[in-house]
Amino acid sequence: MWRYTLKRILAAVPVLFTVVLITFVLVRVAPGGPFDEERRVSAQVLENLNKRYDLNLPIYQQFINYLAKAVQGDLGPSYKYPNRTVSEIIASSAPVTIELGFYALCFAVLFGSVVGVFSSLTPNTWRDYVPMSVAMIGICIPSFVLGPLLVLVFGIHLEWLPVSGWGSSSGDKLLPALTLGAAYAAYVARLSRGGMLEVLNQDYIRTARAKGLSEWQVISRHALRGGLRPVVAFLGPAAAGLLSGSFVVETIFQIPGIGRFFLQAAFNRDYTMILGTTIFFSFLIILFNLLTDLLQTWMDPKLRQASSRK
């Protein structure tokens, strides 16, 4: 198991390097530059700015210099915020994004699993059709539509919850978490329903019922572990998607997370900020996928034996 884990970690290094290389080339070859939006400056000032940020060097030399500093944890200065480094901005804003993603993931897993499990207990009835139909609607509605709708209903008309902000008033984290996690809760509901239906038809479940166990004991002791396995496999991509896709929700609710900085960096052509946030999100995606694979391997004896032979 340890050998398998080490191999997976080593395999992630070239993936991260490729992501950085492609992003670096794309932002450099894209039209415009980081100082095009500034007020008109003389050619000498522009040359000094390019020299300060190594933009006068050949692109391969810029990449080597950037990579050498990045492996030491130095992601460079931000072009938009000259007095702050990219590492400082990520360190100050990432906790907000991670907290938002954590709340959204908890909502998605808990709500989606409960709905999916209860739907699987009475398949092909109205108690199955209604929640699954709602789940399908939840998948189809994007967050940039759902967010304003929730704000309109619960923030403006009912005045139950704040419409924006983060940590400044009670309940201001609820609507962003619901908006971000709604689509993932719908996916979890459908995955848990399908997994439970497959497990409930297995022979060992019939054996457990034949032994006289109650339906609750059959579900909790025998069916949930196998039935929720598809949900576990979905956790890695879901966590990565929640964190990397939070910039829309952060923009709607004016949340000071890293997603807003990523969006502003793209508009401002802030090269170092784009690269820094890309590295950060790529690292999270690789990490969560690795953790998910390890968790699946731990839960499935067949996968555990196969990994020990690798």
C-alpha positions in Angstrom: 0.0 0.0 0.0 2.8 2.4 0.9 4.6 1.5 -2.3 1.5 2.2 -4.3 1.0 5.5 -2.6 4.6 6.6 -3.3 4.1 5.7 -7.0 1.0 7.8 -7.2 2.7 10.8 -5.6 5.7 10.5 -8.0 3.3 10.2 -10.9 1.7 13.5 -9.9 4.9 15.5 -10.4 5.0 15.3 -14.2 1.3 16.1 -14.3 1.8 19.2 -12.3 4.8 20.2 -14.4 2.8 19.8 -17.6 0.0 21.9 -16.3 2.4 24.7 -15.3 4.2 24.5 -18.7 1.0 24.7 -20.7 -0.4 27.5 -18.6 2.8 29.5 -18.8 3.0 29.2 -22.6 -0.7 30.1 -23.0 -0.6 33.3 -20.9 2.5 34.4 -22.7 1.2 33.9 -26.3 -2.2 35.4 -25.5 -2.8 38.9 -27.0 -2.0 41.8 -24.7 0.3 42.2 -21.7 0.1 42.9 -18.0 0.8 46.7 -18.4 -1.5 47.4 -21.4 -4.3 48.7 -19.2 -2.1 51.1 -17.3 -2.0 54.8 -18.1 0.2 55.8 -21.0 3.9 55.4 -20.0 7.1 56.2 -21.9 9.0 53.5 -23.7 11.7 53.7 -21.1 9.3 53.1 -18.2 7.7 50.2 -20.0 11.2 48.7 -20.7 12.1 49.1 -17.0 8.8 47.4 -16.0 9.5 44.5 -18.4 13.1 44.2 -17.0 11.9 44.2 -13.4 9.6 41.3 -14.0 12.0 39.5 -16.5 9.5 39.9 -19.3 12.4 41.1 -21.6 14.0 37.6 -21.5 13.2 34.8 -24.0 10.2 32.8 -23.0 12.1 29.6 -22.2 14.4 31.6 -19.9 11.4 33.2 -18.2 9.9 29.7 -17.6 13.2 28.3 -16.2 13.5 31.3 -13.8 9.9 31.0 -12.7 10.1 27.2 -12.2 13.3 27.6 -10.2 11.6 30.0 -7.8 8.3 28.1 -7.7 9.9 24.9 -6.4 11.2 27.0 -3.5 7.7 28.3 -2.8 8.3 31.8 -4.4 5.4 32.3 -6.9 6.6 35.9 -7.7 5.1 39.3 -7.2 1.6 40.2 -8.4 1.5 42.6 -11.3 -1.9 44.0 -10.2 -0.9 44.3 -6.5 2.8 45.3 -6.6 3.2 45.4 -2.9 2.0 41.8 -2.4 3.3 38.5 -3.6 1.2 35.8 -5.1 2.0 33.5 -2.2 0.7 36.1 0.3 -2.6 36.6 -1.7 -3.1 32.8 -1.9 -2.3 32.3 1.8 -4.9 35.0 2.8 -7.7 34.1 0.4 -7.4 30.3 0.1 -8.8 29.6 3.6 -12.0 31.3 2.6 -12.3 29.3 -0.6 -11.5 26.0 1.3 -14.0 26.8 4.0 -16.7 27.5 1.4 -15.9 24.3 -0.5 -15.9 22.3 2.8 -19.4 23.6 3.6 -20.7 22.9 0.1 -19.2 19.4 0.1 -20.7 18.5 3.5 -24.1 19.7 2.3 -23.7 17.7 -1.0 -22.6 14.5 0.7 -25.0 14.5 3.6 -28.1 15.7 1.8 -27.4 13.8 -1.4 -26.7 10.5 0.4 -29.8 10.7 2.6 -32.0 11.4 -0.4 -30.4 8.7 -2.6 -30.6 6.0 0.1 -34.2 6.7 0.9 -35.1 6.7 -2.8 -33.5 3.3 -3.2 -35.6 1.8 -0.4 -38.8 2.4 -2.4 -37.8 2.2 -6.0 -40.2 3.1 -8.8 -42.7 4.8 -6.4 -43.5 8.5 -6.0 -41.0 8.6 -3.1 -38.4 7.7 -5.6 -39.6 9.7 -8.6 -40.0 13.0 -6.8 -36.5 13.3 -5.2 -34.8 12.0 -8.4 -36.7 14.5 -10.5 -35.6 17.3 -8.1 -32.1 16.0 -8.4 -32.2 16.1 -12.2 -33.4 19.8 -12.0 -30.6 20.5 -9.6 -28.0 19.1 -12.1 -29.5 21.2 -14.9 -29.5 24.6 -13.0 -26.1 26.3 -13.1 -24.8 28.2 -10.1 -24.9 31.6 -11.8 -28.7 31.1 -12.1 -29.4 29.4 -8.8 -27.4 31.9 -6.7 -29.4 35.0 -7.8 -32.6 33.0 -7.4 -31.8 32.1 -3.8 -30.7 35.7 -3.1 -34.0 37.0 -4.6 -36.2 34.7 -2.5 -34.4 34.3 0.8 -32.4 37.5 0.9 -34.6 40.1 -0.7 -38.3 39.0 -0.5 -38.2 36.9 2.8 -35.2 38.8 4.3 -34.1 35.6 6.2 -30.5 35.6 5.1 -27.8 38.1 4.0 -27.4 38.6 0.3 -23.6 39.0 0.3 -20.5 39.0 2.6 -18.5 36.3 4.4 -18.2 36.1 8.1 -19.6 39.5 8.8 -23.1 38.5 9.9 -24.9 35.3 10.9 -26.1 33.1 8.2 -24.1 34.7 5.4 -22.4 31.4 4.6 -25.6 29.4 4.0 -26.7 30.7 0.6 -23.2 30.5 -1.0 -22.7 26.9 0.3 -26.2 25.8 -0.9 -25.5 27.5 -4.3 -22.1 25.8 -4.7 -23.1 22.4 -3.4 -26.6 22.0 -5.0 -25.5 20.4 -8.3 -23.1 18.1 -6.5 -25.8 17.1 -4.0 -27.9 16.1 -7.0 -25.1 14.0 -8.4 -24.5 12.3 -5.0 -28.2 11.5 -4.7 -28.3 9.7 -8.1 -25.0 7.9 -7.4 -26.0 6.7 -3.9 -29.4 5.6 -5.2 -27.8 3.5 -8.0 -25.2 2.1 -5.7 -27.8 1.1 -3.1 -30.1 -0.5 -5.7 -27.2 -2.7 -6.9 -26.1 -3.7 -3.4 -29.7 -4.4 -2.2 -30.0 -7.1 -4.8 -26.9 -9.0 -3.8 -27.0 -12.5 -2.2 -25.4 -11.4 1.1 -28.2 -8.9 1.6 -30.8 -11.6 1.2 -28.8 -13.8 3.6 -28.8 -11.0 6.2 -32.6 -10.6 5.9 -33.1 -14.3 6.1 -31.2 -14.3 9.4 -33.9 -12.1 10.8 -32.1 -8.8 10.9 -34.3 -5.7 10.8 -34.3 -3.6 7.7 -32.4 -0.8 9.5 -29.7 -3.3 10.6 -29.4 -4.7 7.0 -29.0 -1.2 5.6 -26.7 0.3 8.2 -24.4 -2.8 8.7 -24.3 -4.4 5.3 -25.7 -2.2 2.5 -24.3 1.3 3.1 -20.6 0.4 2.8 -21.0 -1.0 -0.7 -23.9 1.2 -1.8 -22.0 4.4 -1.1 -18.8 3.3 -2.8 -19.7 5.3 -6.0 -20.1 8.4 -3.8 -16.6 7.9 -2.3 -15.2 7.6 -5.8 -17.0 10.9 -6.6 -15.6 12.8 -3.6 -12.2 13.6 -5.1 -13.5 15.1 -8.4 -16.3 16.8 -6.4 -14.0 18.4 -3.9 -11.7 19.6 -6.6 -14.6 20.9 -8.7 -16.1 22.7 -5.7 -12.8 24.5 -4.9 -11.8 25.3 -8.5 -15.3 26.3 -9.6 -16.1 28.6 -6.7 -15.2 31.8 -8.5 -18.7 32.3 -9.8 -20.3 31.9 -6.4 -17.6 34.1 -4.8 -18.3 36.8 -7.4 -22.1 36.6 -6.9 -21.9 36.8 -3.1 -18.8 39.1 -2.9 -16.7 36.5 -1.1 -13.0 37.4 -0.7 -11.8 34.0 -1.9 -9.1 33.0 -4.3 -11.6 32.4 -7.1 -12.2 36.2 -7.3 -8.4 36.9 -7.6 -8.2 34.2 -10.3 -10.9 35.9 -12.3 -9.4 39.4 -11.9 -6.0 38.0 -12.8 -7.4 36.7 -16.1 -8.9 40.1 -17.0 -5.7 42.0 -15.9 -3.3 39.5 -17.5 -1.6 39.2 -14.2 0.8 36.4 -15.3 2.2 35.4 -12.0 -1.3 35.4 -10.3 -2.8 33.2 -13.0 0.1 30.8 -12.7 0.0 30.8 -8.9 -3.7 30.1 -8.7 -3.5 27.4 -11.4 -0.7 25.7 -9.5 -2.8 25.9 -6.3 -6.0 24.5 -7.9 -4.0 21.8 -9.8 -2.4 20.7 -6.6 -5.7 20.4 -4.9 -7.2 18.4 -7.8 -4.3 16.0 -7.8 -4.4 15.7 -4.0 -8.1 15.0 -3.7 -8.0 12.4 -6.5 -5.1 10.7 -4.8 -6.9 10.6 -1.5 -10.0 9.3 -3.2 -8.1 6.5 -4.9 -6.4 5.5 -1.6 -9.8 5.5 0.2 -11.3 3.3 -2.4 -8.4 1.0 -2.2 -8.7 0.8 1.5 -12.5 0.0 1.3 -12.2 -2.6 -1.4 -10.2 -5.8 -0.5 -9.7 -6.6 -4.2 -8.2 -3.2 -5.0 -6.1 -3.5 -1.9 -4.6 -6.8 -3.0 -4.1 -5.5 -6.5 -2.3 -2.4 -5.3 0.0 -4.5 -3.0 1.2 -6.5 -6.1 2.1 -3.3 -8.1 
